[in-house]
Structures are given as C-alpha cells and as structure tokens.
Amino acid sequence: MEAKKQVVGKLHVYTFQSREELGKHAAALAAAKIISLQQDPTRIVRIIFASAPSQTEFLIGLSNDIEIDWQRIEAFHMDEYIGLATDHIQSFGHFLKKSIFEKVSIGHVHFINGLADNPKEECRRYADLLRANKIDLVCMGIGENAHIAFNDPHVADFDDPYLVKIVDLDLKSRQQQVNDGCFPALEVVPTHAITLTVPALMEGGSLFCMVPGATKADAVYATVHSAIETDVPSSILRTHNDAKMFIDQQSGEKLTEE
C-alpha cells in the first residue's frame, strides 16, 4: 500500500496500513539519508536514537541495511532513567544495545549514565558531547502525552537553555511504560530521568518520528492540530525544516475520521 501523505506546517506526515510497513519505509528513508551523507568518505554521521517498543520495526529495518557504513556512525540516546545502569534490562541503553547496537558494527555509542554520582554533572558531560559537532539525524517517537524524549508537558521548554537536563516524569508518561510492557507495575517505574531537551532534538538536521499504535492516536491528532505549545511538546515538530512523522492506521485513526 502506498503511504498517504500530508504536510502540516513543515511536518511531512506519512500514513501506512501497519506498523510493519511504517517501520520498513521509515528505515528505508533514514538509511538513504545516512548513505547520502556518507558519500563524503571523511564524514562521521551523528544520530540520536529513541528507546521504546514503538521504534522496534524501524530499528530492525535500519540494522538490516547493508549499505550503511556503521563504522562511521556516532550514536546517542535521548533519555535514561536515573537509578538504572546501562546494562539493566529496563534501561534505555540496554534496549538500544539489544535492538540495534549489538546487531551492527557501530563506530561509537555514547551512553547516558543513569547511575552517575552527580546527575547534573552527567547532564553537562552529555551536553558537551552533543555540542562537539552537528547532529545529523534524530530518530524519535512521541509519547501518549505527546512528549518528545522525556520532555513531558509540565517540563517541556521550547527555549530551554540546556541541551540535557534532569526531569521528573508525569503520571501518564510513567503509566505508558507499564502499558508498553517495559515495567510490571506503576510503582516500580522510575520517577526521574535525564533527557535531551526540546532544543537539543530540534537542532538535528533531519527528524524521523515513528509513531505506531492505537494508544498514540490522541497524541498524533494533537501533534497535527493543536496550537504549537508546550502542553503538546510534539507540536514543535511542525516548525522543523526537515521533519517526517510516520504513523499507521491505528495511530492515525482520528486523522482518518476527519
């Protein structure tokens, strides 16, 4: 099935029949972008990855692309729970290791240390890594509360002076982790995290946003139709010069009803 396409502000929205088609096509477009950047033989492509089940099909497609020179990829992730080690089964670092980093011969990965003795210093360390050179791609999702990374509505700041900061997670954001099967119950979901801020994500050269599933239908609708405001953090995507959002029939259900 050919994707249904629409442009809202500057955001290109592609609707697919299934999350499998969504992941396949999003991965193909992201891979093409990476390969085009790697035409410069000296270029190290810097990519930020999201960690969530919504990204699984996309990450499978990307890791299977044989034309990407993974040795010339420098990778980051966009958030991490405070209190969880990178090798903890429920950490975002662990998710990305298993989903992509251990499947390819990647050049370098920068992990956020959720066990850092001084989380504020860890934020500064990671921000310095981000500032070292331009971020080429941001591969992301949208939360049920329309968060991007862990910029929930109550902490999102479109003009944030920081690239990385400590945040407390709102109830809906924590409940999503249970809904996604990442934690067995709300009371064991961490309450705080280190996250890249909205400006850190928006500074990426190209944004690829994968949002499958019925639980994201409200967030997708708000992303497209709300005012561009921090109550709907993902609404800021409509202002980026090269942003693509990939949805399926379930997450785009409320758009289809129009």
C-alpha positions, 0 to 999 in steps of 0.5 A, spaced: 500 500 500 502 506 498 503 511 504 498 517 504 501 523 505 500 530 508 504 536 510 502 540 516 506 546 517 513 543 515 511 536 518 511 531 512 506 526 515 506 519 512 500 514 513 501 506 512 496 500 513 501 497 519 506 498 523 510 493 519 510 497 513 511 504 517 517 501 520 520 498 513 519 505 509 521 509 515 528 505 515 528 505 508 528 513 508 533 514 514 538 509 511 538 513 504 539 519 508 545 516 512 548 513 505 547 520 502 551 523 507 556 518 507 558 519 500 563 524 503 568 518 505 571 523 511 564 524 514 562 521 521 554 521 521 551 523 528 544 520 530 540 520 536 536 514 537 529 513 541 528 507 546 521 504 546 517 498 543 514 503 538 521 504 534 522 496 534 520 495 526 524 501 524 530 499 528 530 492 525 529 495 518 535 500 519 540 494 522 538 490 516 541 495 511 547 493 508 549 499 505 550 503 511 557 504 513 556 503 521 563 504 522 562 511 521 556 512 525 556 516 532 550 514 536 546 517 542 540 516 546 535 521 548 533 519 555 535 514 561 532 513 567 536 515 573 537 509 578 538 504 572 545 502 569 546 501 562 546 494 562 539 493 566 534 490 562 529 496 563 534 501 561 534 505 555 541 503 553 540 496 554 534 496 549 538 500 544 544 495 545 539 489 544 535 492 538 540 495 534 547 496 537 549 489 538 546 487 531 551 492 527 558 494 527 557 501 530 563 506 530 561 509 537 555 509 542 555 514 547 551 512 553 547 516 558 549 514 565 543 513 569 547 511 575 552 517 575 554 520 582 552 527 580 546 527 575 547 534 573 554 533 572 552 527 567 547 532 564 553 537 562 558 531 560 552 529 555 551 536 553 558 537 551 558 531 547 552 533 543 555 540 542 562 537 539 559 537 532 552 537 528 547 532 529 545 529 523 539 525 524 534 524 530 530 518 530 524 519 535 517 517 537 512 521 541 509 519 547 501 518 549 502 525 552 505 527 546 512 528 549 518 528 545 524 524 549 522 525 556 520 532 555 513 531 558 508 537 558 509 540 565 517 540 563 517 541 556 521 548 554 521 550 547 527 555 549 530 551 554 537 553 555 540 546 556 541 541 551 540 535 557 537 536 563 534 532 569 526 531 569 521 528 573 516 524 569 508 525 569 503 520 571 501 518 564 508 518 561 510 513 567 503 509 566 505 508 558 511 504 560 507 499 564 502 499 558 508 498 553 510 492 557 517 495 559 515 495 567 510 490 571 507 495 575 506 503 576 510 503 582 516 500 580 517 505 574 522 510 575 520 517 577 526 521 574 530 521 568 535 525 564 533 527 557 535 531 551 531 537 551 526 540 546 532 544 543 537 539 543 532 534 538 530 540 534 537 542 532 538 535 528 538 536 521 533 531 519 527 528 524 524 521 523 518 520 528 515 513 528 509 513 531 505 506 531 499 504 535 492 505 537 494 508 544 498 514 540 492 516 536 490 522 541 497 524 541 498 524 533 491 528 532 494 533 537 501 533 534 497 535 527 492 540 530 493 543 536 496 550 537 504 549 537 505 549 545 508 546 550 502 542 553 503 538 546 511 538 546 510 534 539 507 540 536 514 543 535 515 538 530 511 542 525 516 548 525 522 543 523 525 544 516 526 537 515 521 533 519 517 526 517 512 523 522 510 516 520 504 513 523 499 507 521 492 506 521 491 505 528 495 511 530 492 515 525 485 513 526 482 520 528 486 523 522 482 518 518 475 520 521 476 527 519 
